[in-house]
Amino acid sequence: MIDWHSHILPGIDDGPADMRQSLAMAAALAAVGFTTIYCTPHWMVGCYEAVNDLVLHCLAAVQEQLDISGIPLKLLPGREYCLDEYLPAALENPLPLGDSRQILVEIPPHITPENVRCLLYDVVRAGFIPVIAHPERCRLLEPVVRRTAGTGLLGAVAGLFVRERRSRQRGRARQPGQAIVDTSGNPLLEYLRELGCSFQGNLGSFNGFYGGRVQTVAEALRSLGVYDRYGSDLHLPEQARMVLGTPCRAAEKRVGPVFGPVLI
């Protein structure tokens, strides 16, 4: 399995503080079946600005320790770029995912839809493919509930996403007053799909790690076929149980409590 989004490198951003924590995260990921990890530390001007050479040096150091420790993971380079006014300059010498032309991008909470369109168009115009990190956590990209006749305003609650998906799976016809979800009512999400963006879902989003609303949106986006890859987005070993879920707990029974206490 491939983890497309991980803050496993120590001392680079808000991820692990030292090599010990990095190795604990690696053990957790390997124990549940991951074989390849894209290391994607934040690039955020004013907060996290480690130069590319430092990221690559750190990656090589962690890979060496993984090999020595017998943890069967292959690390590949990347970044998680903040979608802001500094991104165009960063694209002059970016650190894409592996040897691809794919750029992992996080949409910040207070950006406007127009700026999202313009900045991601600039990424494509520069010859790269934007990979949108955890779109389920971005309010601008939430699928739209289309209400059928008889549905009141309160009928458009997020839980209808899940009920509609279950109804389709069971082959039941939708009744008047129920709701369906689609992307056609969200022009920004449709635009990004037409632009050729890829979408990476966080594993923790599907088990409530980020809360119920994010979980509901993640399920809706998955049912619509929006995602084409997933990632742990792990920052610390203490998050492993919640993010990786039941497989992680099962792995602990085999390899011991290497993950530490759960911190949310």
N, C-alpha and C positions, 0 to 999 in steps of 0.2 A: 504494500500500500504506500501511497505517496501523501505526505503532509505538505500541502502547498503554502502553509502560513505558520511560521513558528518563530518565537523570539527566544531561541535557545542559546544564542551567543552571549557570553558573560561580559558584563561591564560596558555594553554598547548603548543600551537604551534602558527601558524600564523592565527588562527581563532579568535573568539570573545575575546575582552579584559576583559569583565566582565559578570556577571550574567545577567544584563539587556539586553545585546546584544544576549546572548544565548537564553533568553526567547523570544525575538523578532524573532529570527530564528525559534524557535520551533512553535511560533504562525503562522508563514508563512507556514511552512510545514504541520501543522495540518489543516490549513484552506483550503488547496488544496487536502486533503484527505489522507495524510500519517498517519499511525498508529504506525509504528515501525521504529526506527532510529538506525542504527549502528554508534556508535561514533568512528571515525577512525582518531585520531590525528597522525601527522607525527612521524615516528621514523627515525631520520637522524642524525647520529653521527656528532658532532660538531655544530649542529644547534638546534635540538629538541630531547632532551634525557630524558623527564619526565619518571620516573620509573613507572612500572605497577601499584603499589599500589596508586600512586598519580592519575593516570588516573581513577582507579576504585573509589577512594574517590571523585574525581571531578564529575564523572558520578552520583554517589549517591546523591551528593548535588544538581545537576541540576534536577534529577528525583524528589527529594523532593519538589523543587520549582515548577516544572510542576504540581505536584499533588495538591499543595496548590493553584496554579493559575487556576486550572481546565482545563489545556491544555492536551487533551487526547493522549499523546504520551508515548510509552514504549521505553526506551533507553537500548541498548545492547552494550557491550564493543567490542573493536577491535583496530586495528592499521592500519596505512598505512606505510608499511615498504619500505624503499628505497632499490632497488636491487643493492647492492654494496658489497664490500669485508667484511663488518661488519655484513651482514645478517646471515651467518652461526652461529656466536656467539649469536646473538639475538634469534635464534631458540632454544637455550638451555632452555629459559624461555620466550616463546612468549605470546602475547595476541591475540589469534585468534578471528574470528568473532563469538561472542556469545559463545555457548558451543560446537561449531563445531571444525573441524580440518582444517578449511579454513583460509588462510593467505592472506590478501590484500597486494598486492605488486605493487609499482610504478616503471616503467622502466625509469631510468634517460636518458637524451638526448644524452650523449656522450659515452655510453657503447657500446661495440662491440657485434655483434650477438653471437660470441662464448661464451663470458662471460654470456650473457643472458641464453644460453642453459645450461651452467655448473651450474650457481647459481640456476636456477629454478629446475634443476634436483636434486640438493642438497636439495631443499625444499621438493620435493616428496620423496626422499630417507629418509628424517627425519620423514616421516609419515604425511605430511601435503599436502593440496590441494592448489596450488597457484591460487589466484583470481587476474587477471591482471586488474589494475585500468586504466580506460579510454585509451584503446589501440588506439583509434582514434587520440590521441595526440602524438603517438609514430611513428616516421618516419619508424622505422625498421619493423613495422607491417602493413604498408599500403598494401591493396590488389593490385594485379598486373593487369594492363590493357593488355589484349591480343589483338593485332591488326589483323584484317582480311585483305585480299588483298585490296589494294587501299588506305589504311590508311597511311597518312604521319606521320612524327614524331610529328607534331603539333596536330595530331588527337587524341593523347593520353592525352588530357587535362582532368582535374578532372571532368569537367561537364559531360563527357561521362558516368561516373558512374550513374548519376541521370537519364540521358536520356535512358540508357539501362534498368534500373529498371522500368521506366515508360512504356517503350515499352513492356516489359514482362507482366506488369499488364494489358495492353490493348490488349494483345494477338497478337501483331504485329510481323511479322517475322523480324529478323535482316537483314538489307541490307548490301551488300558488302561495305567495307570501314568503317563500324561502329565498335565499340569496345565493348568487354565484360569484366567483371571483375571476377576474381576467386582468390582462395588462393593457388592453386597448384604451381603458379609461385613464391610464397614467401615461401622459405623453412623454415624460422624461424617461421612464423605464423602456417604453417602446423605442424611443430615439436611441438609447444606448444599445439596445439589442440590434437595431438596424445598423448602427455604427460599427458593429462587430466586436463589441466588448464581451469579455468572458466574465463569469460571475462565480466567486468562491464563497461557499457557505462555511460557517463555523460549526464544528461538531457540537460544541456546547450549546448552541442555539436550539438544538432539537431536544434537549433534556432539561431546559429551564434554567441553565446557568446564568443567562442574562435576563431572566424574568419571563412572565407569561406572554406578554405582548410580542416580544421578539420570537418566542417559540411558535406562536400562532402564525406570524408572518413568514417565518422560515418554512413551516409546513406548507403554507400557501404557495410560496415561490417554488418549492420543490415539486408540488403537484402540477405546477404550470410548466415544468421543465426548464426553469431559468438557470439552475446551477449546472456547471460542467466539471466542477472540482470542489474538494473540501479541504479544510485545514483545521488543526487543533487550536491555533492562535494561543498556544501555551506561553505564559510569561514566567511562571514559577512552578517548581515541582509540586507544591502544595495544591495546585489546581487540578492535578491529573485525574483524581477520582471523579470529580464533578464533570470535567470536560469530556473525558473518555468514557465515563459511564460504567456499565456493568462489565465490559471486557477488561477494564482496568482493575476492577475489584477481583475478578477471577484470576488475573495475572498475579496479583499480590499473593494469592494463596500458593502460587508456584514459586515465586522469586522472593517473597518476603516483603515487609512493609518499607520499601525503599522510597516511597513517595511522600512520607511525612503526613502530618495532620491536614485536614481539609480546611482551607481558608477561602472564604468567598468575599 
